[in-house]
């Protein structure tokens, strides 16, 4: 009887450990999902974080421009930033949520300082400084997106659509012509990386349009200042 009792206690202890282990595994799996954050590369996490910051910044600055700019083209550009980057932020959130990639909740110090500086400007000075910031900012985002795109298709796309402000007034850049064309994501065997790359390829034509219009507007404003 004594040996039976000892065996029963041992069996219950083993069963309890197994159940606790199962519960821990279940909790871990539910926390990270099938391709959770522990399966996501540092590069993918950094990309999502940086692009999310850029989206939030463009939305905030776009609202500022839509309400404060005196040049109608700058006002329209600001509203385009709000509309397009709100849509992009939603798509990025879908990718991040699917793979348990954390998203920032506020802009970083660099963009916060830029917002504060622009908020103190008025009139034509605001327009010029805002558009200069848009040229610089979109250069950075473009570089990040291009690192995720098939290089051969990207070269064809840029050759076809790149313009210069000297030859093209802002209202002569046809957004529909640029946005309708597509680029391809860089291929990857990692499904999280592939999802991030696909987001980048889908977002690229819109951001490229922003870059081209920003350059044209910036050049136009600078010419008006010197004339």
N, C-alpha and C positions, 0 to 999 in steps of 0.2 A: 504493500500500500504506500509505504514511504517513497519507494522509487517511482511509483505511478504519479504521486503528487508532485515530485520534483520534475518529472517529464512534462506534466501538464503546465507547470509554471514556466518552464523553458520554452515550451511551444507557444504559450501566450505572449511571452516576451519577444520571441522572434517574429510572431505575427504583428505585434504592435510596432516593432521597428520597420517592418515591411510596409505597413500602412502609412506610417509617418513619412517614409521615403517616397511612397507613391504620391502623398499629398504635396510634399515639397516639389517633386518633379512636375506635378500638375500645375502648381502655382507658378513655377519657373516658366513653363511652356506658355501659360496664359499671359504672363507678363511680357514675354519677348515675341510671341507669335511664331509662325512657321519660319519666318526669316527675320527674327527680331534684331535688336540693336547689337547684340553680341556677334551677329553674323554680318554686320555692315562694316565695310572698311572705313578707315579714318578719312580717306579721300572722299568717299561718298557723303559721309556725315558733314565734312567741312564744306563741300559744294552746296549741299542743301541749306546749311546754316548761312553761308555767305549770300546765296541768291535770295533767301527769305529776307535777310536784312535789306538787301537792295530793293526788293519789292516794297517793303514797308516804307523805306526812305522815299522812293519815287512817288508813292501814294501821298505821303505827307507833304512833300515839296510840290507835287502837282496841285494839291488843293490850295496851297499857298499861292502858286502862280495863277491859278484859275481865278482867284479872287483879287490879286494884287497887281498883276501885270497891266501895263497900259497898251502894249502892242497886242492887237487882236490875234495875231498868229501865235504869240507866246501864250496867250490865254488858252487858245485851242490846244496847243501842245500840252499845257499843264493838265487840261481835262483828259486828253488822250492818255497821259501817264496814269491818271487815276483809274480810268476805265480798263486799260490794258493790263496794268500791273495788279489790279484787283483780281482780274480773271486769272493771271499767271499765278498769283498767290494761292488761289483756290486749287489749281491743278497741282501745284507743288505740295500743298497740304495733303492731297489725295495720295500722292506717292509716299510722302513721309509717314502718313498714318498706316498705309498698307505694310510698311516695313519697320514700324516702330522707331523712326528716326526723329529725335527731338527737334522741335522748332523754337527759335528765339521768340520772345514775346514783346521785345522792344528794340528800337534801333540802337546801334553802337555809338560810342563817343564821337567818332569821326563825323557821322551823319547828323548827330545831335548838334555838334558845333556848327556844321554847315547850315542847318535849319535856323539856329539862333542868329547866325550872321546875316542870312538872307532876310529874316523877319525884321531886321532893323533898317532895311533899304526901301526906297520908294522910287516910283516912276521908272524912267528909262534906265537908271542905274540898276534897279532890281532886275529888269528884263535882261540886261547884258550879263550880270553876274549869275543869274539863274541859268541862262542858256550855256554859259561857259561851264558851269557845274554839270549840266546835262551832257555836254560833250565828254568831259572827263569821266563822269560816272558810267556812261554807257560803254566807253572804251574798256573799262574794267570788267563789266558784265559780259561784253562780247568775248573777251579773252577767255573767261571761264567757260562760256558756252561752247566756244570753238574747240576747247580741249576735249569735248565729249562728242564731237561730230566727225563723220567720215571725211577724211581730208580731201580725197579726190572730188567728191560731190561738193564740198565746201568751196574749193577753188573755182569750180564751174559757176557756182551761185554768185560768188563775190565778183567774178569777172563780168557776169551778166548785169548785176544790179548796182555796183558801186558807182557813185556819182560824185561830183564836187560842187560845193556851194557856188563856186565862180560861174559854173555853167548852168546851174539849176536853182531857180528861186524855190523857196519852201513849198509854195502851192503847186509847183510843177512836178514834184516828186509824187508819183501815183502810188499810194499805199496799197491799193488792191493788186497792182502788178507785182509788188515786192512780196506781199504777204501770201499770195496764192501759190507761189513757187515753194518748193520744199527742199530741205536738206535731209540727210540720213544720219541716224545715230551711229557712233562707233560701236562695232560689235564687241560683245563680251560674253563669256561663258557664265559669269556671275549674274544671276537674275536681278539682284538689287542694282548692281551697276548698270545693267541693261535698261532697267526701268528709269534710272536717273538719266542715262544717256538719251533715252527716248524723250523725256521731258525737255532736255536741252535742245534737241533737234526740233521739237515742236515749237518751242519758245523762240528759237533763233530768228525766223523771218520777221516776227513782230519787233524784237529788240533791234534787229538790223535796220528796220524802218525808222525806229526812234533815233538811232545813231545818225542816219543819213539826214533826217529832217533837222536834228539838233545842229549838225555841222552847217547846214545851209542857213538856218536861222541865226546862228552865232556869227557867221560871216556877214550876213545882211546887216545885223545890228552894229557890228564893228565898222562896216562901211558907212553907215548912216552917221556914226559918231565922228568920223574923220571928215565927212563932206560938209 
